Amino acid sequence: ILQRLTLEYARLPDAVQQWLLEKLQQAGSRGEVQGLYESLLAEVEPVLLTEALQRSGGNRREAARLLGIHRQTLREKLRRHGLDSPEEQ
């Protein structure tokens, strides 16, 4: 299992490897590793959403298509990360 995890880790982009290493080191000092998935999503997802909106010229339908998600899912994610505009709330 450890060998497989090492191989999978090596496939991650450098920035993600560095982030994961930092989180594991922080967790090691506290003796716990929890919430890595949610922590990674909280950092990466807003960037992806913003990039998709920029590439689509603000067109949410197109941004959702670029991300491979439903438009309603995009709206929920934007709201969750505080990226929705006030007139759309």
C-alpha positions in Angstrom: 0.0 0.0 0.0 2.8 2.4 0.9 4.5 1.9 -2.5 1.2 2.6 -4.3 0.6 5.8 -2.3 4.2 6.9 -3.1 3.5 6.4 -6.8 0.2 8.2 -6.6 1.8 11.1 -4.7 4.5 11.4 -7.4 1.8 11.9 -10.0 0.5 15.0 -8.2 1.5 18.5 -9.5 4.4 20.0 -7.6 2.1 22.6 -5.9 -0.3 20.0 -4.6 2.6 17.8 -3.4 4.0 20.8 -1.5 0.6 21.7 0.0 0.0 18.1 1.0 3.5 17.8 2.6 2.9 21.0 4.6 -0.5 19.8 5.8 0.9 16.4 6.8 3.7 18.0 8.7 1.3 20.3 10.5 -0.9 17.4 11.3 2.0 15.3 12.5 2.9 17.9 15.1 -0.7 17.6 16.4 -0.9 13.9 15.9 -3.9 14.0 13.6 -4.7 14.0 9.9 -8.3 14.9 9.1 -10.1 16.9 6.6 -7.4 16.9 3.9 -10.0 16.5 1.1 -12.1 19.4 2.3 -9.0 21.6 2.9 -7.7 21.0 -0.6 -11.1 21.7 -2.1 -11.4 24.9 -0.1 -8.2 26.2 -1.6 -8.4 24.9 -5.1 -12.1 25.1 -5.9 -12.5 28.9 -5.8 -9.6 29.3 -8.1 -11.1 26.8 -10.6 -14.5 28.5 -10.4 -13.0 32.0 -10.9 -10.9 30.8 -13.8 -13.9 29.1 -15.5 -15.9 32.3 -15.2 -13.1 34.4 -16.6 -12.6 32.1 -19.5 -16.4 32.1 -20.2 -16.7 35.9 -20.0 -18.9 35.5 -17.0 -21.3 33.2 -18.7 -22.3 30.7 -16.0 -23.7 28.1 -18.4 -20.4 28.1 -20.3 -18.4 28.1 -17.1 -20.3 25.1 -15.8 -19.7 23.3 -19.2 -16.0 24.0 -18.9 -16.0 22.5 -15.4 -18.2 19.5 -16.4 -20.8 20.3 -13.8 -24.5 21.4 -13.9 -25.2 25.1 -13.8 -27.1 24.8 -10.5 -24.0 23.0 -9.0 -21.9 25.9 -10.2 -24.3 28.4 -8.5 -24.1 26.4 -5.2 -20.3 26.3 -5.3 -20.1 30.0 -6.1 -22.4 30.8 -3.2 -20.5 28.5 -0.8 -17.2 30.3 -1.6 -18.8 33.7 -1.5 -18.2 34.2 -5.2 -21.8 34.9 -6.3 -22.7 38.5 -7.1 -25.3 40.2 -4.8 -27.8 40.7 -7.6 -28.0 36.9 -8.2 -28.7 36.0 -4.5 
